[in-house]
Amino acid sequence: MGEKENYLRIPITMPPEMVEGLEALSLRAKMTGGRKLANTELVRTAVQFMLDSEVDVSGCKSEGDVLAAMKLL
């Protein structure tokens, strides 16, 4: 990924259970010898995975549709 000073800030909203899930992932990394990862790092990584995997979002009309497409990988 690029230099942080070149990053654009975008506001995102998510339900509390997703935020809790991000925190759990972050803490799991730390408890298993890594470091506590920032929520933004986890979200950027998920987006990059989608882009690298070339998820086919043709015809998707909702988050559920996108998730279903991702699960086909």
C-alpha positions as MATLAB code, in Angstrom:
seq = 'MGEKENYLRIPITMPPEMVEGLEALSLRAKMTGGRKLANTELVRTAVQFMLDSEVDVSGCKSEGDVLAAMKLL';
ca = [
       0.000    0.000    0.000;
       1.051    3.588   -0.483;
       2.432    6.234    1.813;
      -0.010    7.189    4.552;
       0.195   10.899    3.761;
      -1.325   10.093    0.348;
      -4.313    8.279    1.863;
      -7.786    9.738    1.557;
     -10.024    9.737    4.606;
     -13.492    8.321    4.134;
     -16.122    8.091    6.829;
     -17.610    4.647    7.322;
     -20.255    3.450    9.693;
     -20.747   -0.084   10.910;
     -22.857   -1.854   13.475;
     -21.440   -2.406   16.965;
     -20.951   -6.149   16.402;
     -18.623   -5.443   13.457;
     -16.579   -3.030   15.560;
     -16.428   -5.670   18.306;
     -15.303   -8.209   15.698;
     -12.512   -5.900   14.541;
     -11.376   -5.444   18.137;
     -11.394   -9.219   18.662;
      -9.252   -9.748   15.549;
      -6.860   -7.061   16.698;
      -6.495   -8.547   20.160;
      -6.049  -12.056   18.738;
      -3.075  -10.789   16.741;
      -1.555   -9.284   19.884;
      -2.214  -12.322   22.097;
      -0.545  -14.649   19.583;
       2.737  -12.811   19.287;
       1.819   -9.991   16.923;
       0.718   -6.496   17.795;
      -2.665   -4.876   18.299;
      -3.757   -3.887   14.810;
      -5.679   -0.675   14.160;
      -9.233   -1.009   12.880;
      -8.224    0.990    9.807;
      -5.442   -1.509    9.039;
      -7.901   -4.389    9.189;
     -10.465   -2.613    7.004;
      -7.832   -1.562    4.431;
      -6.546   -5.129    4.328;
     -10.062   -6.502    3.738;
     -10.615   -4.020    0.904;
      -7.250   -4.894   -0.642;
      -8.102   -8.603   -0.429;
     -11.362   -7.940   -2.299;
      -9.552   -5.974   -4.992;
      -6.782   -8.563   -5.364;
      -9.313  -11.400   -5.487;
     -11.330   -9.629   -8.169;
     -14.621  -10.366   -6.427;
     -17.373  -10.426   -9.038;
     -19.952   -7.964   -7.788;
     -21.960   -8.062  -11.025;
     -25.617   -7.634  -10.201;
     -25.041   -7.090   -6.488;
     -27.626   -4.837   -4.876;
     -26.743   -5.100   -1.179;
     -23.977   -5.867    1.302;
     -25.442   -9.346    1.593;
     -25.024   -9.859   -2.152;
     -21.387   -8.725   -1.965;
     -20.736  -11.038    0.983;
     -22.257  -13.945   -0.937;
     -19.987  -13.147   -3.907;
     -16.960  -13.077   -1.617;
     -17.866  -16.470   -0.160;
     -17.712  -17.944   -3.664;
     -13.948  -17.400   -3.754;
];
